[in-house]
């Protein structure tokens, strides 16, 4: 049984017990569009208590808002789940996210009128295959419009994150944002800062990884959300770059071109690394001057890495994701030096955690500017031709070996072991005996 079968079986059970039951929301939108829904929701006039009676073992995590999670094959490692929500009206949104209280209703019309956008408020009867449209959602799908239900300001004040969701849906489906909805977002944009950092992070990550990141960020800019969400990115606009390296234009244009190339389903850290890789350029911009008379961005990599870390902390990224995003920013210019790197340095470089993301960011960076993939090809050839055991060879010596040679433990140990590794990576030594000889010749016992 798949998720749709579970959802339709849930509807049949509810209807057999005398209740109304429909598939609702994004899954119906996707069915109308000929897409495969990621998940399925059910709307019914059955109360949460009644749903629990009909589906023993369901989860009650959203019961206070009329939502019960029906679980299929509970013994499975990842059991299927379907949200079943009682028809309701939401009353008051003091926290700008959750209703202060809900009033259950038997009317599907009351229920859909509380939802965010018309395209997400369609109902589908799995028995009759009829789509029930009470708010003009099908017409908006045909016209390619994202339109808030009712007064846009009211919908956005209930949950401010809906403003970013409007942009994301418009980008994902290639739609426009309806005039009144667009105007309301532009007016209320400063209030987006009231949304929790975690929700903003997750929504922007979806925007970056659904395959339409460029359009999404153009819309964030046009609706005035970008300057509220990521002022560091908004400052890229109009920051000129040396035309010999960046014929495409300013930093904003370059970043948009890179975002355009991110495929749907790409990793979130790569996507954020692409977005932030040149974040240090606006504050380090220096106009043409000096003998070479060209624009400079001195130290923009180190400045950008610090800024990326601050942004990641602000958005509550995990420590691991923060480290990777910062590393992508900090290392993105190193590729230009790979043909001149010592062998040991090159091997250490390609040993960076999740190096494939570094390599892909570099490729996108090149294709979005000068177009040369010379350094990218150099690295890919090196990885193809160099056995992994040469890139990550086993250690030849340990601290215990140094003690047995008569050295006292202390700070010099690191210099000794680093010297051994450097020689090993450069191909000068390959055995324990050679490593011992190198240490004996290069370092004084006891020092």
C-alpha positions in Angstrom: 0.0 0.0 0.0 1.3 3.5 -0.9 0.4 6.9 0.7 -2.4 7.6 -1.8 -4.0 4.2 -1.1 -3.8 4.8 2.6 -5.4 8.3 2.2 -8.2 6.9 0.0 -8.8 4.0 2.3 -9.1 6.5 5.2 -11.7 8.5 3.2 -13.7 5.3 2.5 -13.7 4.4 6.2 -14.9 7.8 7.3 -17.6 7.9 4.6 -18.8 4.4 5.5 -19.2 5.7 9.1 -21.5 8.5 7.8 -19.0 11.3 7.6 -17.8 13.6 4.8 -14.2 13.0 3.7 -12.0 14.5 1.0 -8.4 14.6 0.0 -7.4 18.2 0.5 -4.6 20.8 -0.1 -1.4 20.3 -1.9 -2.0 16.7 -2.9 -5.1 17.7 -4.8 -3.3 20.6 -6.5 -0.6 18.1 -7.6 -3.2 15.6 -8.8 -4.8 18.3 -10.9 -1.4 19.3 -12.3 -0.5 15.7 -13.1 2.2 15.5 -10.5 2.9 12.9 -7.9 2.1 14.3 -4.4 4.7 14.1 -1.7 2.1 13.4 0.9 -1.7 13.3 1.4 -4.0 15.1 3.7 -7.7 14.3 4.5 -10.4 16.8 5.6 -13.6 15.5 7.3 -16.5 16.6 9.4 -15.6 13.8 11.9 -14.3 15.2 15.2 -10.8 14.3 16.4 -12.3 12.0 19.0 -14.4 10.2 16.3 -11.3 9.8 14.1 -9.5 8.2 17.0 -12.4 5.8 17.4 -12.3 4.8 13.8 -8.5 4.6 13.6 -7.1 3.2 16.8 -3.4 3.7 17.3 -3.4 7.1 15.5 -1.2 9.9 16.7 -2.6 12.9 18.4 0.3 15.4 18.0 -2.0 18.0 16.4 -5.2 17.1 18.2 -5.6 20.6 19.7 -6.0 22.0 16.2 -8.2 19.2 15.0 -5.5 17.1 13.4 -5.0 13.4 13.9 -2.3 11.4 12.2 -3.6 8.1 10.8 -0.8 5.5 10.6 -0.7 2.6 8.1 1.3 -0.5 8.9 2.5 0.7 12.2 5.0 -2.1 12.5 7.0 -0.9 9.4 10.3 0.8 9.8 8.9 4.0 8.2 5.1 3.6 8.4 2.9 5.6 6.1 1.1 8.5 7.6 -1.9 10.6 6.6 -3.1 13.8 8.3 -6.8 13.9 9.0 -8.1 17.3 9.9 -11.6 18.1 11.1 -13.4 20.9 9.2 -12.8 24.0 11.2 -12.7 27.8 11.4 -9.6 29.3 13.0 -10.2 32.1 15.5 -7.4 34.6 16.3 -3.7 34.3 15.6 -2.0 36.0 18.5 1.4 34.4 17.9 1.3 34.9 14.1 1.4 31.2 13.5 -1.2 29.1 15.4 -4.9 29.8 15.9 -5.8 30.9 19.4 -8.7 28.5 19.2 -10.5 26.5 16.6 -14.3 26.0 16.0 -15.2 22.7 14.4 -17.8 22.9 11.6 -19.6 20.5 9.2 -19.0 22.8 6.3 -16.1 22.1 3.9 -16.6 25.7 2.7 -15.7 27.1 6.1 -12.7 24.9 6.2 -11.2 25.8 2.9 -11.7 29.6 3.6 -9.1 29.4 6.4 -6.4 28.0 4.1 -3.6 29.9 2.6 -3.8 30.0 -1.2 -6.6 29.0 -3.7 -4.5 26.4 -5.4 -4.0 24.7 -2.0 -7.7 24.7 -1.1 -9.1 22.1 -3.6 -11.0 19.1 -2.3 -11.1 15.7 -4.1 -13.5 12.9 -3.6 -11.6 9.6 -4.3 -14.8 7.7 -4.9 -16.4 10.0 -7.5 -13.1 11.4 -8.7 -14.7 14.8 -8.4 -12.7 17.9 -7.6 -14.6 20.3 -5.4 -13.4 23.9 -5.9 -15.0 26.5 -3.5 -12.5 29.3 -3.9 -11.5 29.4 -7.6 -8.3 27.3 -7.2 -8.7 25.5 -10.6 -9.1 28.8 -12.4 -5.9 30.1 -10.7 -4.1 26.9 -11.7 -5.1 27.4 -15.3 -4.1 31.1 -15.2 -0.9 30.4 -13.3 -1.6 32.6 -10.4 -0.8 32.4 -6.7 -3.7 34.1 -4.9 -4.4 34.3 -1.2 -7.8 33.2 0.0 -9.9 36.2 1.1 -8.1 39.3 2.2 -4.3 38.7 1.7 -3.4 40.8 4.7 -5.5 38.7 6.9 -4.0 35.4 5.6 -0.5 36.7 6.1 -1.1 38.2 9.5 -2.3 34.7 10.6 1.0 33.2 9.6 3.7 35.5 8.3 5.6 32.6 6.7 2.9 32.4 4.1 4.5 35.4 2.4 7.6 33.3 1.6 5.5 30.3 0.8 3.7 32.4 -1.9 7.0 33.2 -3.4 8.1 29.5 -3.3 4.9 28.2 -4.9 5.2 30.9 -7.6 8.8 29.9 -8.3 8.1 26.2 -8.2 5.2 26.2 -10.6 6.4 29.1 -12.8 3.3 31.2 -11.7 2.9 34.9 -11.0 1.8 36.2 -7.7 -1.7 37.9 -7.9 -1.6 41.7 -7.8 -3.4 42.0 -4.4 -1.4 39.2 -2.9 1.8 40.7 -4.2 1.0 44.1 -2.8 0.1 42.7 0.6 3.5 40.9 0.8 5.3 44.1 -0.1 3.5 46.0 2.6 3.9 43.4 5.3 7.5 42.3 4.4 9.1 43.8 7.5 6.9 41.5 9.6 8.5 38.4 8.2 11.2 38.9 10.9 8.7 37.9 13.5 8.8 34.3 12.2 11.1 31.9 14.0 14.6 31.4 12.5 14.1 27.7 12.1 10.9 28.1 10.0 12.6 30.8 7.8 15.6 28.6 7.3 13.5 25.6 6.3 11.3 27.6 3.9 14.3 29.3 2.2 16.1 25.9 1.9 13.1 24.6 0.1 13.2 27.6 -2.2 16.8 26.9 -2.9 16.5 23.2 -3.6 13.3 22.8 -5.6 15.0 23.6 -8.9 13.7 27.2 -9.3 16.1 29.0 -7.0 16.8 31.9 -9.3 13.1 32.8 -9.9 12.5 32.4 -6.2 15.2 34.9 -5.2 14.1 37.3 -7.9 10.6 37.2 -6.4 12.0 37.6 -2.9 13.7 40.8 -4.1 10.7 42.1 -6.0 8.4 41.6 -3.0 10.8 43.3 -0.6 11.3 40.1 1.4 14.9 39.6 0.5 16.2 42.7 2.3 14.3 41.6 5.4 15.4 37.9 5.3 19.0 38.2 3.9 20.1 41.8 3.7 23.6 40.6 3.0 22.4 39.1 -0.3 20.3 42.2 -1.1 23.6 44.2 -0.9 25.0 42.3 -3.8 22.9 44.3 -6.3 24.9 46.8 -8.2 28.3 45.7 -6.9 30.4 45.6 -10.0 33.0 43.0 -10.8 36.1 43.0 -13.0 34.7 42.3 -16.5 37.7 40.2 -17.5 36.7 37.6 -14.9 33.0 38.3 -14.7 31.6 39.4 -18.0 28.1 38.5 -16.8 27.8 41.5 -14.6 27.5 42.4 -10.9 27.7 40.1 -7.9 23.9 39.7 -7.7 23.6 38.7 -11.4 26.5 36.2 -11.0 24.8 34.7 -7.9 21.4 34.4 -9.7 23.0 32.6 -12.7 24.6 30.1 -10.3 21.2 29.6 -8.5 19.6 29.0 -11.8 21.8 26.0 -12.3 21.0 24.3 -9.0 18.9 21.2 -9.8 15.9 20.1 -7.9 16.9 17.9 -5.0 20.4 19.3 -4.6 21.9 19.2 -1.1 20.9 22.1 1.1 24.5 22.8 2.1 25.6 23.1 -1.6 22.6 25.4 -2.3 23.4 27.7 0.7 27.1 27.6 -0.3 26.2 28.8 -3.8 24.0 31.6 -2.4 26.7 32.8 0.1 29.9 32.1 -1.7 30.4 35.8 -2.7 28.6 37.3 0.3 31.9 38.9 1.3 32.3 40.9 -1.9 30.0 43.9 -1.1 31.8 44.9 2.1 35.2 44.5 0.5 34.5 46.2 -2.8 37.3 48.6 -3.9 36.9 50.6 -7.1 39.5 50.5 -9.9 42.8 51.9 -8.8 46.5 51.3 -8.8 48.7 49.9 -11.5 46.3 47.3 -12.7 43.3 49.7 -12.5 40.8 47.0 -11.7 38.1 46.4 -9.1 39.3 44.4 -6.1 37.7 42.4 -3.3 40.6 41.9 -1.0 40.0 39.4 1.7 36.5 38.8 0.5 36.8 35.0 1.1 37.7 35.3 4.8 35.2 38.1 5.3 32.6 36.0 3.5 33.3 32.9 5.6 32.7 34.9 8.8 29.5 36.4 7.4 28.3 33.0 6.3 28.9 31.6 9.8 26.9 34.5 11.3 24.0 33.9 8.9 24.0 30.2 9.7 23.9 30.9 13.4 21.1 33.4 12.9 19.1 30.8 11.0 19.9 28.1 13.6 21.6 25.7 11.2 23.1 22.6 12.8 26.8 22.6 13.6 27.6 20.2 10.8 25.7 22.1 8.2 27.2 25.4 9.4 30.7 23.9 9.1 30.1 22.7 5.6 28.5 25.9 4.3 31.3 28.0 5.8 33.9 25.6 4.3 32.3 26.0 0.9 32.6 29.8 1.2 36.1 29.7 2.6 37.6 27.3 0.0 35.8 28.4 -3.2 38.8 30.4 -4.6 41.4 27.8 -3.9 40.6 26.0 -7.1 42.4 28.6 -9.1 45.6 27.5 -7.5 45.3 23.7 -8.0 47.7 23.5 -11.0 50.5 25.1 -8.9 49.8 23.3 -5.6 52.4 20.9 -4.2 51.2 17.3 -4.4 50.7 17.2 -0.6 48.6 20.4 -0.6 46.4 19.1 -3.4 45.8 15.8 -1.7 44.8 17.6 1.5 42.5 19.9 -0.5 40.6 17.1 -2.1 40.3 15.4 1.3 38.0 18.2 2.5 34.7 16.9 3.9 32.1 16.4 1.2 34.6 17.5 -1.4 32.1 16.8 -4.2 30.1 19.8 -3.1 33.2 22.0 -3.3 33.9 20.7 -6.8 30.3 21.3 -7.9 30.3 24.9 -6.5 33.5 25.6 -8.4 32.0 24.3 -11.6 28.9 26.4 -11.3 31.0 29.4 -10.4 33.1 29.0 -13.6 30.0 28.4 -15.8 28.4 31.5 -14.4 31.4 33.8 -15.1 34.4 33.3 -17.4 33.3 29.9 -18.5 36.7 28.1 -18.2 36.7 24.7 -16.6 40.4 24.2 -16.7 40.9 23.9 -13.0 37.8 21.8 -12.6 39.1 19.4 -15.3 42.5 19.3 -13.6 40.9 18.2 -10.3 38.6 15.7 -11.8 41.5 14.1 -13.7 43.6 14.0 -10.6 40.8 12.2 -8.7 40.2 9.8 -11.5 43.9 8.9 -11.9 45.0 8.9 -8.2 44.2 5.8 -6.2 42.3 6.6 -3.0 45.0 5.0 -0.9 47.5 7.6 -2.2 45.1 10.5 -1.4 44.5 9.1 2.1 47.5 6.9 2.9 47.7 5.1 6.3 49.8 6.9 8.9 53.4 5.8 8.9 54.2 6.9 12.5 52.4 7.7 15.7 53.4 9.5 18.9 54.4 6.2 20.5 56.9 5.7 17.7 58.5 9.1 18.5 58.7 8.3 22.2 60.5 5.0 21.4 63.0 7.1 19.3 63.7 9.1 22.5 61.6 12.2 21.9 59.7 13.7 24.8 55.9 14.3 24.3 55.0 17.9 23.6 54.2 20.5 21.0 57.1 19.4 18.7 55.3 16.1 18.1 52.9 17.7 15.7 55.6 19.3 13.6 57.3 15.9 13.4 54.2 14.0 12.4 53.3 16.8 9.9 56.7 16.5 8.3 56.3 12.8 7.9 52.8 13.2 6.4 54.1 16.0 4.1 56.9 13.8 2.8 54.5 10.8 2.4 51.9 12.8 0.5 54.6 14.3 -1.8 55.8 10.8 -2.6 59.2 11.2 -1.0 58.7 8.3 1.5 56.3 5.4 1.6 57.5 3.1 4.5 57.7 3.2 8.2 61.5 2.8 8.0 61.8 5.8 5.8 59.6 7.8 8.1 61.8 6.9 11.1 64.9 7.8 9.2 63.4 11.2 8.2 62.6 12.1 11.8 66.0 11.0 13.1 67.7 13.1 10.5 65.5 16.2 10.8 64.8 16.5 14.5 67.0 16.4 17.6 66.2 13.9 20.3 64.5 15.6 23.2 63.7 18.7 21.1 
